[in-house]
Amino acid sequence: MSANGQTMIFGSGPRGEVHLVNSDLSVLEMGDPRTDLPCTVTPDKPELGFDMRFHAGYDVSVPLRELAGSDNLLTILFRVTSEDGKGQPHYFTQRVRVPFIEEDSRGDATLQGEFDVGPGKYKVDWLMRDRSERVCSSYWDSEAAPPPKDQTITYTLRDGEIAEASVDQFQEEPPVHRSAVEALNVKVLINFAPQNSLSSRMQPVDTNALVSILRTISREPKIGRFSVTAFNLQQQKILYRQEGTDRIDFPALGEALNSVKLGTVGVQQLAEKHGDTQFLTNLIQEEAGSAAQHPDALVFAGPKVMLDENVALDSLKQVGELSFPVFYMNYNRNPQAVPWRDAIGRAVKFFRGYEYTISKPRDLFFAVNEMVSHIVKSRNERVVSAISSH
């Protein structure tokens, strides 16, 4: 059983306060753990995700024999309060229907729950009750504490802010106030592929990391125009294109990715010797050498791709001298396992580009900041050069 889809309860009072059943409120206020419904609650330490939110939560186990029978219902209610004293407590609820369980069942049922917070300290008051009104309650303190070296990171949630855990990886991105002066034009080529090339499908953690790379780029106020090409090198297929718009359409990207079976390779691809190399060659030549658009930067993103044959230098030379910088956001959860440069990295090096290894959320934040600085510097140099040549 899983209970990680908690719903936040919004207050109906004049000050936004939440009205609870008196018995539930009494349990939360009392602060004394109860076990008339036996359970064990293990809090999870808040961890920073690639979406720049701290993900907190808990695991709870209940002996199956305590849930024996049919038509049982577990109701979970908890509140999270920021210890900075600002704002109202946030309440979350979840109902879990329990299937029929034999009286002599052994083992435990395990549930998980999660919520998101910004940097800060929090108090969590938690309870769970069944149809017989038996209650299990637990109370703990939680702290999302960025290390000193990460104090300059901009987090998605503010200090002391509490929110539901996001379940839609491709939800619309909130509007960004963009710089009218800079208005950089960036083209992103992102390889949606499993971290492990032998895997039959992408893991949610990997999809989230790749989408977060796009979101972090899209939130940069100095970038005003986006072109996105999502592809899968295994399948040698373009999955989604978006040309020269003022925002990245994440819902459309998600719809496109959901319509294909990532991790599966057709017979035609298997029959073509070095077909993946030829696909990457054509992609680079088309996107980097195209005269239809003049981006301020070309950005590759995705996991490492180790090919039997790399893109030939002669093919890269055909692209010619680029007037814009090239970058590679290499998402690699375990860089020690594959420390050598991959096929995309070799091509980026040929164009005297910049490669960043993205293993942790902080890597992404600092890589994008540095990348934007390089792009601004490059464009300013081109402007000065164009002025001086007249």
C-alpha positions as CSV (number, residue, x, y, z in Angstrom):
1,M,0.0,0.0,0.0
2,S,1.2,3.5,-0.7
3,A,0.0,6.8,0.8
4,N,2.3,9.3,-0.8
5,G,-0.4,11.3,-2.5
6,Q,-1.4,13.6,0.4
7,T,-3.8,16.4,-0.2
8,M,-3.3,19.8,1.5
9,I,-6.3,21.0,3.4
10,F,-7.1,24.6,2.8
11,G,-8.7,26.7,5.6
12,S,-12.2,28.0,5.4
13,G,-12.0,30.4,8.4
14,P,-11.7,34.2,8.1
15,R,-7.9,33.9,8.6
16,G,-7.5,30.8,6.6
17,E,-7.6,28.5,9.6
18,V,-8.5,24.8,9.2
19,H,-11.4,23.3,11.1
20,L,-10.8,19.7,12.3
21,V,-12.8,17.1,14.1
22,N,-12.3,17.7,17.8
23,S,-10.9,14.3,18.5
24,D,-8.3,14.7,15.7
25,L,-7.4,18.2,16.9
26,S,-7.0,16.9,20.5
27,V,-4.6,14.1,19.4
28,L,-2.4,16.6,17.4
29,E,-2.4,19.1,20.2
30,M,-1.7,16.6,23.0
31,G,1.8,15.7,21.6
32,D,1.8,12.3,23.3
33,P,2.4,9.3,21.0
34,R,-0.5,6.8,20.8
35,T,-0.4,3.2,19.8
36,D,-3.9,1.8,20.2
37,L,-3.5,1.2,16.5
38,P,0.0,-0.3,16.6
39,C,2.3,1.3,14.0
40,T,5.9,2.5,13.7
41,V,6.6,5.9,12.1
42,T,10.1,6.6,10.7
43,P,10.6,10.3,9.5
44,D,12.7,10.9,6.5
45,K,15.4,13.6,6.6
46,P,14.5,16.4,4.0
47,E,16.6,16.0,0.9
48,L,17.1,18.5,-1.9
49,G,15.9,17.3,-5.3
50,F,16.9,18.5,-8.8
51,D,13.7,20.6,-8.7
52,M,15.4,22.7,-6.0
53,R,12.8,21.7,-3.4
54,F,13.5,19.9,-0.1
55,H,11.5,16.6,-0.1
56,A,10.5,15.5,3.4
57,G,8.3,12.6,4.5
58,Y,7.9,9.5,6.5
59,D,7.5,5.7,6.3
60,V,4.9,4.0,8.5
61,S,4.5,0.2,9.1
62,V,1.5,-1.5,10.5
63,P,1.2,-5.2,11.4
64,L,-1.1,-6.9,8.9
65,R,-2.9,-8.7,11.7
66,E,-4.1,-5.3,13.0
67,L,-5.8,-4.7,9.6
68,A,-7.4,-8.1,9.3
69,G,-10.9,-8.3,7.8
70,S,-12.5,-6.3,5.1
71,D,-13.8,-2.8,4.5
72,N,-11.2,-1.1,6.6
73,L,-10.1,2.5,5.9
74,L,-7.0,4.3,7.2
75,T,-7.2,8.0,7.5
76,I,-3.9,9.9,7.8
77,L,-3.9,13.5,9.0
78,F,-0.8,15.6,9.8
79,R,0.2,19.2,10.1
80,V,3.5,20.8,9.4
81,T,4.4,24.1,11.1
82,S,7.4,26.3,10.4
83,E,9.3,27.0,13.6
84,D,10.1,30.6,12.4
85,G,6.6,31.5,13.6
86,K,5.5,32.9,10.2
87,G,2.3,31.7,8.5
88,Q,-0.3,29.2,9.4
89,P,0.3,25.5,10.0
90,H,-0.3,23.4,6.9
91,Y,-2.5,20.4,7.1
92,F,-2.4,17.3,4.9
93,T,-4.8,14.3,4.7
94,Q,-4.9,11.0,2.9
95,R,-7.3,8.1,2.9
96,V,-6.1,4.5,2.2
97,R,-8.6,1.8,1.5
98,V,-7.4,-1.6,2.9
99,P,-8.0,-4.7,0.9
100,F,-9.3,-7.9,2.5
101,I,-6.6,-9.3,4.8
102,E,-6.7,-12.8,6.4
103,E,-6.8,-13.0,10.2
104,D,-3.6,-15.0,10.4
105,S,-1.6,-12.7,8.1
106,R,2.0,-12.1,9.0
107,G,4.3,-9.2,8.2
108,D,3.7,-5.5,8.0
109,A,1.9,-3.1,5.6
110,T,4.2,-0.2,4.7
111,L,2.9,3.3,3.7
112,Q,4.9,6.3,2.6
113,G,4.1,10.0,2.7
114,E,5.9,13.1,1.6
115,F,5.7,16.9,1.5
116,D,7.9,19.7,0.3
117,V,9.5,22.5,2.2
118,G,11.9,25.4,1.8
119,P,15.0,25.8,4.0
120,G,14.2,26.0,7.7
121,K,13.1,24.0,10.8
122,Y,9.6,22.4,11.0
123,K,7.5,20.6,13.5
124,V,5.3,17.7,12.3
125,D,2.3,16.4,14.2
126,W,1.0,13.1,12.7
127,L,-1.9,10.7,13.3
128,M,-3.5,7.7,11.6
129,R,-6.9,6.1,12.5
130,D,-8.9,3.2,11.3
131,R,-12.7,2.7,11.1
132,S,-12.7,1.5,14.7
133,E,-11.3,4.9,15.7
134,R,-8.1,3.3,16.9
135,V,-5.3,5.9,16.6
136,C,-1.6,5.8,16.0
137,S,0.2,9.2,16.5
138,S,3.7,10.5,16.2
139,Y,5.5,13.8,16.5
140,W,8.9,14.9,15.2
141,D,11.1,17.8,14.3
142,S,12.4,18.2,10.7
143,E,15.1,20.5,9.4
144,A,16.0,21.4,5.8
145,A,19.5,22.7,6.3
146,P,21.5,23.7,3.3
147,P,25.3,23.4,3.8
148,P,27.2,26.7,4.1
149,K,28.7,26.3,0.6
150,D,25.1,26.2,-0.8
151,Q,23.8,29.4,0.8
152,T,23.8,31.2,-2.6
153,I,21.5,28.6,-4.2
154,T,18.0,29.9,-5.1
155,Y,15.5,27.3,-4.0
156,T,12.0,26.8,-5.5
157,L,10.4,27.2,-2.1
158,R,11.2,30.1,0.2
159,D,12.5,29.8,3.8
160,G,9.8,28.3,6.0
161,E,7.5,27.6,3.0
162,I,5.5,24.3,3.0
163,A,3.8,22.7,0.0
164,E,2.4,19.5,-1.4
165,A,4.8,17.1,-3.0
166,S,4.5,17.6,-6.8
167,V,3.2,14.6,-8.6
168,D,3.1,16.0,-12.1
169,Q,6.6,16.2,-13.6
170,F,5.4,18.1,-16.6
171,Q,3.1,20.6,-15.1
172,E,3.1,24.2,-16.5
173,E,6.0,26.4,-15.3
174,P,5.0,29.6,-13.6
175,P,5.7,32.8,-15.5
176,V,9.2,34.3,-15.2
177,H,9.9,38.0,-15.3
178,R,12.5,38.1,-18.0
179,S,15.2,40.7,-18.8
180,A,14.3,42.7,-21.8
181,V,17.9,43.8,-22.2
182,E,19.6,40.4,-22.3
183,A,16.8,38.2,-24.0
184,L,19.2,35.4,-24.8
185,N,18.2,32.8,-27.4
186,V,19.1,29.3,-26.4
187,K,18.7,26.0,-28.2
188,V,18.5,22.8,-26.1
189,L,19.0,19.3,-27.4
190,I,18.0,16.8,-24.6
191,N,18.4,13.0,-24.8
192,F,15.6,11.4,-22.8
193,A,17.2,8.0,-22.2
194,P,17.7,5.7,-19.2
195,Q,20.8,6.4,-17.1
196,N,21.7,2.7,-17.7
197,S,21.7,2.1,-21.4
198,L,20.8,-1.6,-20.8
199,S,17.6,-0.6,-18.9
200,S,14.3,-1.3,-20.5
201,R,12.7,1.9,-19.3
202,M,13.5,5.2,-17.7
203,Q,13.3,5.5,-13.9
204,P,11.2,8.4,-12.5
205,V,14.2,9.8,-10.7
206,D,16.0,10.1,-14.1
207,T,13.1,11.6,-15.9
208,N,12.7,14.1,-13.0
209,A,16.4,15.1,-13.2
210,L,16.3,15.7,-17.0
211,V,13.0,17.7,-16.7
212,S,14.6,19.7,-13.9
213,I,17.5,20.6,-16.1
214,L,15.1,22.1,-18.6
215,R,13.1,23.8,-15.8
216,T,16.3,25.4,-14.3
217,I,17.3,26.7,-17.8
218,S,13.7,28.0,-18.4
219,R,13.7,29.9,-15.1
220,E,16.8,31.9,-16.0
221,P,15.5,35.5,-16.5
222,K,18.3,36.4,-18.9
223,I,17.0,33.8,-21.4
224,G,14.1,35.1,-23.6
225,R,13.8,32.5,-26.4
226,F,13.9,28.7,-26.3
227,S,14.2,26.0,-28.9
228,V,13.9,22.5,-27.6
229,T,14.6,19.2,-29.4
230,A,13.9,16.1,-27.2
231,F,15.3,12.9,-28.7
232,N,16.1,9.3,-27.8
233,L,19.5,8.1,-29.1
234,Q,18.7,4.4,-28.4
235,Q,15.6,4.6,-30.7
236,Q,17.3,7.1,-33.0
237,K,14.1,9.2,-32.8
238,I,13.1,12.8,-32.4
239,L,10.4,12.8,-29.7
240,Y,9.5,16.5,-29.5
241,R,10.4,19.9,-31.1
242,Q,9.7,23.4,-30.0
243,E,11.1,26.3,-32.0
244,G,11.9,29.8,-30.8
245,T,9.2,30.5,-28.2
246,D,9.3,32.6,-25.0
247,R,8.7,29.6,-22.7
248,I,9.1,25.8,-22.7
249,D,5.8,23.9,-23.1
250,F,6.3,21.2,-20.4
251,P,2.7,19.7,-20.7
252,A,3.3,19.2,-24.5
253,L,6.7,17.7,-23.8
254,G,5.2,15.3,-21.3
255,E,2.4,14.3,-23.7
256,A,5.0,13.6,-26.4
257,L,7.2,11.5,-24.0
258,N,4.2,9.5,-22.7
259,S,3.2,8.6,-26.3
260,V,6.4,6.6,-26.9
261,K,7.9,3.6,-25.2
262,L,11.4,4.7,-24.1
263,G,13.9,1.9,-23.7
264,T,12.6,-0.2,-26.6
265,V,14.6,-0.5,-29.9
266,G,13.0,-1.5,-33.1
267,V,14.3,-4.2,-35.5
268,Q,15.2,-1.6,-38.1
269,Q,17.5,0.2,-35.6
270,L,19.2,-3.1,-34.6
271,A,19.8,-4.0,-38.3
272,E,21.6,-0.7,-39.0
273,K,25.2,-0.9,-38.0
274,H,26.3,2.3,-36.2
275,G,22.8,3.7,-36.8
276,D,23.0,5.6,-33.4
277,T,26.2,7.3,-34.5
278,Q,24.7,8.4,-37.8
279,F,21.6,9.7,-36.0
280,L,23.8,11.7,-33.6
281,T,25.9,13.0,-36.5
282,N,22.8,14.1,-38.5
283,L,21.4,15.8,-35.3
284,I,24.6,17.8,-34.6
285,Q,24.9,18.8,-38.3
286,E,21.3,19.9,-38.5
287,E,21.0,21.7,-35.2
288,A,24.5,23.2,-34.9
289,G,25.0,24.0,-38.6
290,S,21.5,25.3,-39.4
291,A,21.4,28.8,-40.7
292,A,17.7,29.2,-40.1
293,Q,18.3,30.4,-36.5
294,H,21.2,32.1,-34.9
295,P,21.1,31.0,-31.2
296,D,23.3,32.5,-28.5
297,A,24.1,29.0,-27.3
298,L,23.6,25.4,-28.1
299,V,23.0,23.2,-25.0
300,F,23.1,19.4,-25.0
301,A,21.7,17.5,-22.0
302,G,21.2,13.9,-21.0
303,P,23.0,10.8,-19.6
304,K,26.3,9.6,-21.1
305,V,26.0,7.8,-24.4
306,M,28.8,5.3,-25.0
307,L,28.7,4.4,-28.7
308,D,30.7,1.7,-30.5
309,E,31.8,4.4,-32.9
310,N,32.0,8.2,-32.2
311,V,31.0,10.9,-34.5
312,A,33.7,11.3,-37.2
313,L,35.8,14.5,-37.0
314,D,35.3,15.1,-40.7
315,S,31.5,15.2,-40.1
316,L,32.0,17.8,-37.3
317,K,34.3,19.8,-39.5
318,Q,31.5,20.1,-42.1
319,V,29.5,22.1,-39.5
320,G,32.1,24.8,-39.7
321,E,33.1,27.5,-37.2
322,L,30.3,28.2,-34.7
323,S,29.6,31.8,-33.7
324,F,28.0,30.7,-30.4
325,P,29.2,28.6,-27.4
326,V,28.3,24.9,-27.0
327,F,27.5,23.3,-23.6
328,Y,26.9,19.8,-22.3
329,M,24.8,19.2,-19.1
330,N,25.9,15.6,-18.6
331,Y,23.5,14.0,-16.1
332,N,25.5,11.2,-14.4
333,R,24.4,9.9,-11.0
334,N,27.6,7.9,-10.6
335,P,30.5,9.7,-12.4
336,Q,33.1,7.4,-11.0
337,A,31.6,4.4,-12.8
338,V,32.0,6.0,-16.2
339,P,34.8,8.6,-15.9
340,W,35.6,8.9,-19.6
341,R,34.2,11.3,-22.1
342,D,31.2,10.0,-24.1
343,A,30.2,10.6,-27.8
344,I,28.4,13.9,-27.1
345,G,31.2,15.1,-24.9
346,R,33.7,14.4,-27.7
347,A,31.7,16.5,-30.1
348,V,31.3,19.4,-27.6
349,K,35.1,19.3,-27.0
350,F,35.7,19.6,-30.8
351,F,33.6,22.8,-30.8
352,R,35.7,24.0,-27.8
353,G,32.6,23.8,-25.6
354,Y,32.0,23.4,-21.9
355,E,30.9,20.1,-20.2
356,Y,29.3,20.0,-16.8
357,T,28.8,16.8,-14.8
358,I,25.4,16.9,-13.1
359,S,25.3,14.4,-10.2
360,K,23.7,16.4,-7.5
361,P,21.1,19.3,-7.4
362,R,23.8,21.8,-6.5
363,D,25.8,20.8,-9.6
364,L,22.8,21.8,-11.8
365,F,22.4,25.2,-10.1
366,F,26.0,26.3,-10.4
367,A,26.4,24.8,-13.9
368,V,23.5,26.9,-15.3
369,N,24.7,30.0,-13.6
370,E,28.2,29.6,-15.1
371,M,26.7,28.7,-18.5
372,V,24.6,31.9,-18.6
373,S,27.7,33.9,-17.7
374,H,29.6,32.4,-20.6
375,I,26.7,33.0,-23.0
376,V,26.4,36.7,-22.0
377,K,30.1,37.2,-22.3
378,S,30.1,35.5,-25.8
379,R,27.3,37.6,-27.1
380,N,28.8,40.8,-25.8
381,E,32.0,40.0,-27.5
382,R,30.1,39.4,-30.8
383,V,28.3,42.7,-30.5
384,V,31.6,44.6,-29.8
385,S,33.2,42.8,-32.8
386,A,30.3,43.6,-35.1
387,I,30.4,47.3,-34.1
388,S,34.2,47.6,-34.5
389,S,34.0,46.0,-38.0
390,H,31.7,48.8,-39.3
